[in-house]
Amino acid sequence: MDKIPLSHARKVLARTKLRSNPPHSSANARRPEGPGLNGRRRPEGPGRSGRGRDLRADVTASLVVFLIAVPLSVGIAVASGVPVELGLVTGVVGGLLTGLLPGSSLQVSGPAAGLTVLVYEAVREFGPTALGVLVLTAGLLQIAMGLLRLGRWFRAISVAVVQGMLAGIGLVLMAGQVYAMADMRPPASGPEKLTGLPDLIIDTLISTDALTAAAVGTATIAVLVLWPRWRRGAQFVPAPLAAVALATGVVAGLSLPVARIEVNGLLDAVRPPGSADFARLGEMSVLGTVLAFALIASAETLFSAAAVDRLHEGPRTDYNKELIAQGAGNTVCGALGALPMTAVIVRSAANVSAGAKTKASRVLHGVWLLVFVALVPWALEVIPVAALAGVLMHAGWKLLPFRDVVRLWREHRGEAVVLVVTTGAIVATNLFEGVAIGLLMAVAKAAWETSHVHVETRTAEDGTVHVRVLGNANFLRLPKILDELEATLPRPGSGGEPGRGEEPGRGVELDLSGLRHMDHACRSALTAWAERNAGARGPVATGHGPCSPPHAGSGPWSGQPAP
């Protein structure tokens, strides 16, 4: 091998170093101050152009979110049984107020499909005028939870319960919107909606107008499914806007006999709550609805925040501040008599994918909504109700966690059962009771799974039976523990073998040192069992358990574990 001269090697190394480290290319290098070589003053720093790029990206993202928010806000208002303007008002407040407050940087708030069923039930039971006080009080409760730093506790809610809640909402929402797609009024309860489907099909087939409306809704769903596959078109026009615009154009062009949105005006739609509405807060049913609004809206918001945080590399969400921001938004929405708000995963994901950089994008989307509802509300009057029902049918379908159910059934069947039971309970009863049933079932499942206990027995040469209890002993496993302990007792004539014979036994040693937890019920039962069998069966000794009784070491209890 030829040798390289040392001087040549030094020159090559110097040139390489200069190429890899140019004099002013380092990020830490200072820019010279004052005028440049051409006499013009240099920019003060690199942040100015960066802020300009961020603002352009935020403006573009805000327009995309605005185009998605208009049909969804209007459709959710119609499905909730309130004027369409109230859905847009909630979107405006979610952008202008909640968007400015700290918490999450890219998450977008507004009326959500997840609360549609609960709002519809509240409006039907208490009337539209009571909606404002319900939402306002729920907002104040959210602010209190944020100030008490309870945001992190929502992460302790079982994911199966949340998925079951969303699935139940999706099913009830779809069951109701099927009627709206045929321009018919849906029944009140979830079971009635499902049992009335055969009659709905018959009525639709024999009515030309209903069949036309159903065709418009079905075509809207088809556009929602197929539009994202046209990537170039989907980059400029969101699927919900394209579907509603196409349906509106077809209905208007062909003069089809289908129902359209009714617009009463923004000032007529806004109804602040009065003193009579606040007086209803003494009713238990009203307080239960307020609690449901606050808890479900908070849970949906914080789970959405966790999902959005995984989509970007920006600042993470402060859950307590986000709760306060959502509470402030709902307080203002309640004061205006509008719909409750949550963070909406559809808008938030669109905001991130459209390239949003700061919270300016969600604030601007609120500005565009305000301009729209103030200047061109008449544009809503040409939208077919069946088209909005198709949009919500598609949204409800996306709430159904088919893949998660299959995965949970393979990996954690207990979680899958909790999900299915929560969904069925919501459909059969209502949202609040269904979620409560799901939570109780999740707690019972967790208690059962954490109460694994195992009893080991060994008979010594002198006939003494050594029994060791391992695991977690609570009242759920107490029958099993006592049954296995009774089976270990030497009985008359057994010759020292448990459960057989007639000769007196030599005794039992009970070792509880392997228990990680023992609740009061198990402690009391085992104490009674030891005292009951000490005289008749011979000595019964216990080792050190996690909750040894005060008299351990005397009588039937012994402080020495079994060998």
Stockholm file with secondary structure:
# STOCKHOLM 1.0

chainA/1-563         MDKIPLSHARKVLARTKLRSNPPHSSANARRPEGPGLNGRRRPEGPGRSGRGRDLRADVTASLVVFLIAVPLSVGIAVASGVPVELGLVTGVVGGLLTGLLPGSSLQVSGPAAGLTVLVYEAVREFGPTALGVLVLTAGLLQIAMGLLRLGRWFRAISVAVVQGMLAGIGLVLMAGQVYAMADMRPPASGPEKLTGLPDLIIDTLISTDALTAAAVGTATIAVLVLWPRWRRGAQFVPAPLAAVALATGVVAGLSLPVARIEVNGLLDAVRPPGSADFARLGEMSVLGTVLAFALIASAETLFSAAAVDRLHEGPRTDYNKELIAQGAGNTVCGALGALPMTAVIVRSAANVSAGAKTKASRVLHGVWLLVFVALVPWALEVIPVAALAGVLMHAGWKLLPFRDVVRLWREHRGEAVVLVVTTGAIVATNLFEGVAIGLLMAVAKAAWETSHVHVETRTAEDGTVHVRVLGNANFLRLPKILDELEATLPRPGSGGEPGRGEEPGRGVELDLSGLRHMDHACRSALTAWAERNAGARGPVATGHGPCSPPHAGSGPWSGQPAP
#=GR chainA/1-563 SS CCCCCHHHHHHHHHHHHHHHSCTTCSTTCCCCCSBCTTSCBCCSCTHHHHHHHHHHHHHHHHHHHHHHHHHHHHHHHHHHTSCHHHHHHHHHHIIIIITTSSSCSSCCEECCGGGHHHHHHHHHHHCGGGHHHHHHHHHHHHHHHHHTTCGGGGGGSCHHHHHHHHHHHHHHHHHHHHHHHTTCCCCSSHHHHHHTHHHHHHHHHTCHHHHHHHHHHHHHHHHHHHGGGSHHHHHHSCHHHHHHHHHHHHHHHHTCCCCBCCCCCHHHHCCCCCHHHHHGGGSHHHHHHHHHHHHHHHHHHHHHHHHHHTTCSSCCCCHHHHHHHHHHHHHHHHHTTCCCCEECHHHHHHHHHTTCCSTHHHHHHHHHHHHHHHHCGGGGGGSBHHHHHHHHHHHHHHTCCHHHHHHHHHHCHHHHHHHHHHHHHHHHSCHHHHHHHHHHHHHHHHHHHTTCEEEEEEECTTSCEEEEEEEEECTTTHHHHHHHHHHHSBCTBSTTCBTCCSBCCCCEEEEEEEEEEECHHHHHHHHHHHHHHHHHHSCEEECCCTTCCTTTTSTTCCSSCCC
#=GC SS_cons         CCCCCHHHHHHHHHHHHHHHSCTTCSTTCCCCCSBCTTSCBCCSCTHHHHHHHHHHHHHHHHHHHHHHHHHHHHHHHHHHTSCHHHHHHHHHHIIIIITTSSSCSSCCEECCGGGHHHHHHHHHHHCGGGHHHHHHHHHHHHHHHHHTTCGGGGGGSCHHHHHHHHHHHHHHHHHHHHHHHTTCCCCSSHHHHHHTHHHHHHHHHTCHHHHHHHHHHHHHHHHHHHGGGSHHHHHHSCHHHHHHHHHHHHHHHHTCCCCBCCCCCHHHHCCCCCHHHHHGGGSHHHHHHHHHHHHHHHHHHHHHHHHHHTTCSSCCCCHHHHHHHHHHHHHHHHHTTCCCCEECHHHHHHHHHTTCCSTHHHHHHHHHHHHHHHHCGGGGGGSBHHHHHHHHHHHHHHTCCHHHHHHHHHHCHHHHHHHHHHHHHHHHSCHHHHHHHHHHHHHHHHHHHTTCEEEEEEECTTSCEEEEEEEEECTTTHHHHHHHHHHHSBCTBSTTCBTCCSBCCCCEEEEEEEEEEECHHHHHHHHHHHHHHHHHHSCEEECCCTTCCTTTTSTTCCSSCCC
//
